[in-house]
Amino acid sequence: MDTIASLFSFITTPVSWVIVQFHTVYGAIFGPDTGWAWGLSIVSLVILIRICLIPLFVKQIKATRAMQTLQPEMKKIQERYKNDKQRQSEEMMKLYKETGTNPLSSCLPILAQSPFFFALYHVLNGIANNDTVGVINQSLLASAQKAHIFGAPLAAKFTDSSSDVAALDASLTTVRIVTAVMIVLMSASQFYTQRQLMTKNVDTTVKTPFMQQQKMLMYVFPIMFAVFGINFPVGVLVYWLTTNVWTMGQQMYVIRNNPTPGSKAQAAYLERLTKHVTHHGKTRGRGERTIVKAIVAKGRDRNEHERKFINGLSKAGLAAQADGTVVKSEGAVATVTEDGTPTTAAVPKRQQPKRQSKSQRQGGGPKQADEPTSLKKADEPEDANKPEDAKKATQKSGGGTRSKAQSGQRKGGPQRPKSPSKK
């Protein structure tokens, strides 16, 4: 073990130096030999490492988004080779190679922090074995051995014997209870993190090897933590529990603010975004503009949640622009059909004038609704004010009209041709 630790001294030395620096700060507050000083030093080491890994985490997000853009192509490959699993896998790998994506990108943060975990394990194991590691000298070693976290020594393990625990001035029962609780919390946090990723932030419409891998990790990682956790010192359990809690919180933030397209998290996010944009009439922040810009750029390739978002804006009289902003729409209200085609809805059509018959055109147009139907009654009040000549003309024309109507002829326009008699 010492030989392995010496080979990786380029990792163990910086890790031990960082722990000592944090211990100096917390030791001045809580006391140098307390579990708070050493425990918070380990927690601060985790936070520092995870902050340094944020660029790698961003790269992981981008790689995951690249995998999401390939899902339509993956679905086509699955449908084309649904009866040939081997050919399907070959075509998937060919697609990954052509696009430069890697389905194992989700494991990058775990692989990146594994050297730090290895170094911390050897530092704490050296404390348990009374060996100096890195910059931890004999005085710091004695101080770390006296530190207890909830009654369990920093270097104690679940599998230690009673004599080993007694040498660290602790009780075997207390050590096993504390380590068991920490192992359960560590495994549960890991399981919840993976389950949250699978149930909320995955597009379930497309089945890919990436999804099967994530589903497998959801069950494998907690079991691994539970099995190997009994051999970890308390300090290492603090390290892993802290990093799991950090990962869980970081993932919750990403799922809430930058969800995977087509997932349940995206449906909830776009619902919140619709309420905010319709209330304020604009998008806020670069993140919202980036998501709206991506939705507008998809066009016909929008999923159901994205079409619902565009329709919600349209019903509120708003329109999403190509740059991610939202403006008030003018004219017709645009909606999107199931296939992504924009249509016009809720706009009253312009009524065309009713077509007139030939007799109506020749007679000066159709009668108005308020025009009296009886010529006789309509003429009576007007005749009282008309001169005698006008009255005679009116009577003559009226009588002619009545006589034509009585003879069975049409009032105006061409006469109806007589039907030929059958001989």
Secondary structure as UniProt FT lines:
FT   HELIX           2..7
FT   HELIX           9..30
FT   TURN            32..33
FT   HELIX           35..52
FT   HELIX           54..69
FT   HELIX           71..80
FT   TURN            81..83
FT   HELIX           85..99
FT   TURN            103..104
FT   HELIX           105..107
FT   HELIX           108..128
FT   TURN            129..130
FT   TURN            134..135
FT   HELIX           138..146
FT   STRAND          148..149
FT   TURN            150..151
FT   STRAND          152..153
FT   TURN            154..155
FT   TURN            158..159
FT   HELIX           162..167
FT   TURN            168..169
FT   HELIX           172..200
FT   TURN            204..205
FT   HELIX           209..229
FT   TURN            230..231
FT   HELIX           234..257
FT   TURN            261..262
FT   HELIX           264..280
FT   HELIX           285..298
FT   HELIX           299..301
FT   HELIX           304..315
FT   TURN            316..317
FT   STRAND          318..320
FT   TURN            322..323
FT   STRAND          326..328
FT   STRAND          333..336
FT   TURN            338..339
FT   STRAND          342..345
FT   HELIX           358..362
FT   TURN            363..364
FT   TURN            369..370
FT   HELIX           375..383
FT   TURN            384..385
FT   HELIX           388..406
FT   TURN            407..408
//
